[in-house]
Amino acid sequence: MTLDRRAVAAWCLYDWANSAYNTVITTFIFAVYFTRGVAQDEVAGTAAWSRTMAVAGFAIAILSPVLGAVADHTGRRKPWLALFTALTVAFTAVLWWVTPQPSSMTLALVAVGLGTIAFELANVFYNATLPGVAPQHMVGRVSGWGWGTGYFGGLACLIVALFGFVKNDAPLFGLFSTTDQENVRATALLVAAWFGLFSIPLFLWVPDEPATGRTLPQAVREGLATLGRTLREARRYKEIVRFLVASALYRDAINTITAFGGIYAAGTFGMSFEEIVLFAIALNVVAGLGAVSFAWIDDWFGARLTILVSVAGLMASGVPLLLVTEKQWFWVLALGLGLFFGPAQAAGRSMMARLSPPHMQGEMFGLYGLSGRVVGFFGPLALGWATEAFASQRAGMASTMLFFALGFLLMLGVREPPPAPVQGAS
């Protein structure tokens, strides 16, 4: 397989597009707006948000392997990716109507919940296209480049959100005012447009699997039968199962931190919207550099070592981060934490691509999503329970360190195929 640079660039640009959703909506701006401006108080808002993420995680856990298996039997993945991308864009745009009053809580939680489900299902099909874009000896690099591009995309969207909306007295030449937080709510419209626009190159230039000719009902029946057989014969895929369990734990910790990082910074350290966005910009720069830098390590030394080093780094930064009380130390340690976000996630994606049988990539990436979500809804739930029980966001965030430790220990027992030899591309 030769390297198609245009296809790789288009594939990475989808990461640029979709990262705006996680960065602006579920982490740094809209999540904080919800807890501070929509909910009755920050503790109640954090608990309600965590319950919504848990319910969304459960739905994703059920749907992702089923749809992945069905897609393997239809052949083509891009129509599924287009469907769930469009749904994410639509539900994100709905958030414009969430006004700063408790009566808007239901609308906010329903739109975010459904948007998050669509977003994660789109990622199942997006990740499954990686082996068709990257030559085998470059899977780690292309995956890392994608994660790095995603962090820089989140950064770029945050800069636009900061200077075009949040900190601007007349956002976008007066189209939105500060009345009823229109300038903050308009960031949802920005993300919807950003995601939709920058995802287009993938659909133009990234190759798709050929259609099998099966009708959708046939694909559903055969996909469900295949998925059931895979689950019954899990012992045939022992290495994959070990990896899925280990990665589910550390990914859950990362996802929980990113989902509630903005809320934690606002509630525990009293950071303003402007400070949170500036912090997010710095975090995305560091995370993007980490993802790109570790991409070569993945291909040279393997995804397993990359993951272990990254998770160890996350714990080394995360534990003291929970203990500090000064804002400047929060900045230092949080940026250290961010350095390892991208490598752990990018190496997980490349590891899954290497372990997956070629004819089962959609199903295996669906199971990758399932494993993360089976454990994944425990992270937000544990955070919510601890936050309510101790009336402390710091206590809630402490639960993530346990997931990191368990994931690291289980990852020690995972083996991977040896890195493919370099064949001239770089």
N, C-alpha and C positions, 0 to 999 in steps of 0.2 A: 504494500500500500504506500503510495507516494503522498507527500504532504501537499494539501491544497490550502495555500495561505489565505486565500479569500474566504474559504469555508471556515477555517479556524478563527479568523477575525470576526466573522459574522456570528459564529457560535459563542465566542467570548463576549460579544456585544450584548447577547441576551442576558448574561450575568450582569452587565452594566445596567440593562433595563430593569430587571426584576429586583435588584438590590435596593432600588428606591423605595419599594414597598416595605421591606423589613426595616430599613433605616429610618424613614420618615413616619410611617404609619404605626408599626408595631413596637418601635423602640423609643425614638427620641422626641418626636413632636406630637403626633396625634395621641399616643398613649398617655403622655404627660398632660396634654390638654384635657383628655377624658377624666383623669383622676383629680386634676386641680379645678377644672372649669365646668365639668358636666356632673360628676358624681357628688354626693352629699359631702364627702370628705375623702382624704387620700387613702386612708385605711380601707374604707368601704369600696372605693374605686379600684384599689389594687386587688382586693378579694374578688370583686365581680369580674374584672378583667382576667384574672387567673382562672376562674371557673369557665369562662368562655373559651379560653385557649385550651383548657382540658377537654371540653366537649368537642371542639374542633379537632383536637388531636385524636380523639376516639374515632371520629368519622373518617379521618384520613387513614387511620390504621386499618379500618375495614375496607375502604375503597381502593387504596393504592395497589395492593398486590392483585386484586381482582381485575382492575383496569389494566395493569401491566401485563397480566397473562392474556387478557383479551387482545391487547394491542399486538402481542407476539403472534397471534393467530390471524389478525387482519394484515399484518406486515407493516403497514405505514404507521408512523408515530406522529408525524407533523399535524395531521388533522386533530388529534387529541390534544396536542400541545396548543394549537390555535384556539380550540374551544375553551380550555381552562385559562389561557391567557386572557381571552376576551371577558370571561366571567370575572376574573380578578380585577380587570380594568373597570368593569361596570360597578361592582360592589365598592370599589375604592371611591369612585365618583359620587356614590350615594352619601358618603360621609360629609359632603358639603352641607347637607341639611341637618347635621347634628349641632344644634344650637347649645349655648352654655347654660343649660338648666337641667335638673334631674329628669324632667319628662322626656328628654332625648336619649336617656341611657339605653332603652330597649333598642331603638333604631341603631345606635352606635354599636352595641354588642352583636346584634344580628348581622349587620353589614360586615363588621370586622371578622366575625366567626365564619360566615360564608366566604368572604374574600380570602381568608387564610386557608380554608379547605381547598378552594380553587387554585390558590398560589402553590400549595404543596403538591397537589396532583399534577400541575403543570411541570413541576420540577422532576417528577418521576420520569416523564417522557423526555424532558430536556437532558437529564443525566444519562438516560439510556442511549442517547445519540452520540455520546462521547467516543465509544469504540469505532464508530463509523467516520469520525472526523480525524482522530489522532492515530498515527502509526503506532504500533505496539510499543516501540521503544521510547515514544514521546508522550504516553498517556499521562504520566505524572506532571510533565511540564505543561501540557495543554490544560489539564485540570487546574493546576496552580495558576496559570495565566488567566483562566476564567475567573477564579476566585479573586485574584488581584484586580482584574478589570472590574469585577463587581464592587469591590470596596471603593475603588476610585469613582465608579458610577454613583454609589451612595454618597460619596463625598461631594461630587459635582451637584447632585440634586439638593443636598443640604445647603450648599453655598447659595444656590438659587433661592431656596426656601428662606434662608436667613436674610439675604440682602434684597430679595424681591418681595418678600411677604412679612416675615415676623418682625424684622427691625426697620421696616419701611413704613413711614407714616402715611404714605399714599401708594400702597402696593400696586404694582403693575400699572403705573400711570393713572391711578385713581379708580381702577376697575373694582377694587375691593376696599372697604373701609375697616377701621378698627372696631366699629360698632358690632356688638354681638360676636366679637372675635372672628369677623369675616376673614381677616388677614391670615389667621391661623387655620381656619377651616378650609381656606382656598388651597392650602398645601396638599389636600387630598386630590383636588382637581389637577394640580401640578403632577403628582405621582401617577395618576391615571393616564395623563397625556404622555408623560415620560416613558412609562412602561409600554404603552401601545406603539409609540413612534420607534423606539430603539429596538423593539423586538422584530421589526419588519425584515431586516437583513437576513436573519436566520431562515425565515420562510422563503426567501429568494435564493439563497446560495448554499445552504447546508443540505447535503444529500439526505434522502429519506430511504428507508428500506422499501423494497418493491412490494406491491400489493399481492396478497396470496390468492385473491379471487373469492375468498370466503365471504358470505354475507355476515352482517352483524349478529343475527341470531346464532348462526353456526359458530362464529368466533367466540361468542359468549359461552355457549355450551362447551366447546372444546377448551377454552381458556379456563373455565371453572374446573373441568375434569383434570386438566394438567396441573393446576394449582393444588387441587386436592391430592393428586398423586405425589407432587413434590413434597407437600407437608407430611404425608404418610411415610415417605421414603427419605425423611430428613437425614437419616444416618448415612446416606450416600453422599451427602454434602456437609460432612462434619466440619471441615475447615471454614466453609461459608457460615455455618450456624454459629461457630465460635466467634467469628468476626462480627456477625450481626448483633450478637448479644453485647459484646464488648463495646462496639461502636455506638450502639443504642444508648449506652450509659453516658459516655463522654459527650456524645452529641446532644443528649438531653440537657446536660449541664450547660453547654455552650448556648443552646437555644433559649434556655431559661434566663441566662444572664443577659443575652441580647434583647430578649423580649421585655425584661423588667429593668434593664440598666438605666434607662432614662428616668423611670419612676423612682428608682433607688437614689440616683444622684439628686433628684429634686427633693425627695422627702427627707433623706438622711443628711444631706449636705447643704440643703437649702439653695440649690442652684436654680437660677432663673431660666426661662426659655432660651434666652440669648446665650447664657453660659452653657447650657446643655447642647445647643447646636454647635457652638465653638468646640466643645469637648468632643462631640461626635465627629467633627471634621478632623481633629487631630487623631482620634482613634482610628478613623478610616484610612488615613495616610499610613499609620504604623501597621495596621492590619494588612493593607494592600501590599506594602513592601515585604512583610513577612511571608505572605502567600506566594509572591513572585520569587523571592529569594530561596525559599524551601523547595520550589518546584524542581530544581535540578537535583537537589538532595534525594527527592523521591525517586527519580529515574536512576540515579547512580547507586544509591544504597538501599532502596526499597521503601515502600509505603509504611511497613510495620515500624521501622526505626523512626521514620518521620513522625508517625503518630505518637509513639512512646515519648520521644523528646518533647513534642508539643504539649502533650497532656501533663508531663512533669513540669514544664514551664508554666502552664496554666495554674497548677496547684501552688507552685512556688510564689507566684504573684498574687493568687487569689486569697490565700490564708491571711497574709498580713493586710490585704486590702479590707478585710472584714473587721480588722481591729483598729485601724487608724481613725482618728477623729478630725484631723486637720485636712482642709480641702486640698492643699498643695500635695500632700502625700497621696490623697485619693487620685489626683491627676497622674502622678508618677507611676503608681502601682497599676492603675487601670490601663495606662498605655503599655506597660509591660505585659499585662494580660492580653491586650489586643494583638500583640506581636505574634501570638501563637494561635489565635482564632483561625485564621485562614489556612495555615499548614495542616492543622488537624482535620479540618473539613475537606480540603482539597485532596489530601492523601487518602482519606476515607473513600472519596469518590473514585480515585484511581485504583485503590485496592479492590473495590467492588467490580470495577471494569475488568481487572485482571483475573479475578476469581470466577466471573460469570461465564457459563457456557455460551457460545455465540448465538445459539438459537433460543436462548432464554434470558436475554438481556433485559427486556421489558419486565418480565416476571421477577427477575432477581433484583432489579432496582425498585420494583414494587415492594418486594419483601424487605429491601433496605429501608424503604419508607415505613413499612409496617413495623419493623423491629424498633425503629426510632420512636414511633408513635405508641406502640404497646407500652414502652417505658416512658415515652415522652409526656404523656398527660400526668404522670406522677410528679414530674418536676414542678410545673405550675401549681398543682394541687398542694404539694409539700410546701412550696413557698407561701401559698395563700394561707394554709393552715398555721404555719409557723408565725407568719405575720400577724394573724388574728390572735393566736394563743398568747403571744408575747407582746402584742401591740408594738411590734418593732419590725421595720423593714430589714434591718441588719440581721436579725434572727432568721428571717425568711431566706435571705440570700445565702446564709451559711449552709443551707441544705445542699447547695450545688457541689460543695467540696466532696461530699460523700459519693456522689455520682462519679466525679472525676477519679477518685481513689479506686472505686470498684472497676471502672472501665479500664484503668491502667493495669490493674492486677490481672484481669481477664485477657487483656491484649498481649500480655507476656506469653500466653500459651498459644497464640495464633501463629501459624506459618503462612508464608505466601510463596507464590511462584517466583523463581529468580528473575531479576530485571532482564528485560529483553536486550540483546546486544544492539549497540548503535549501528545503524546502517547508512550513515552518511548524512542524515538530516540533523539539524540542531535547532 
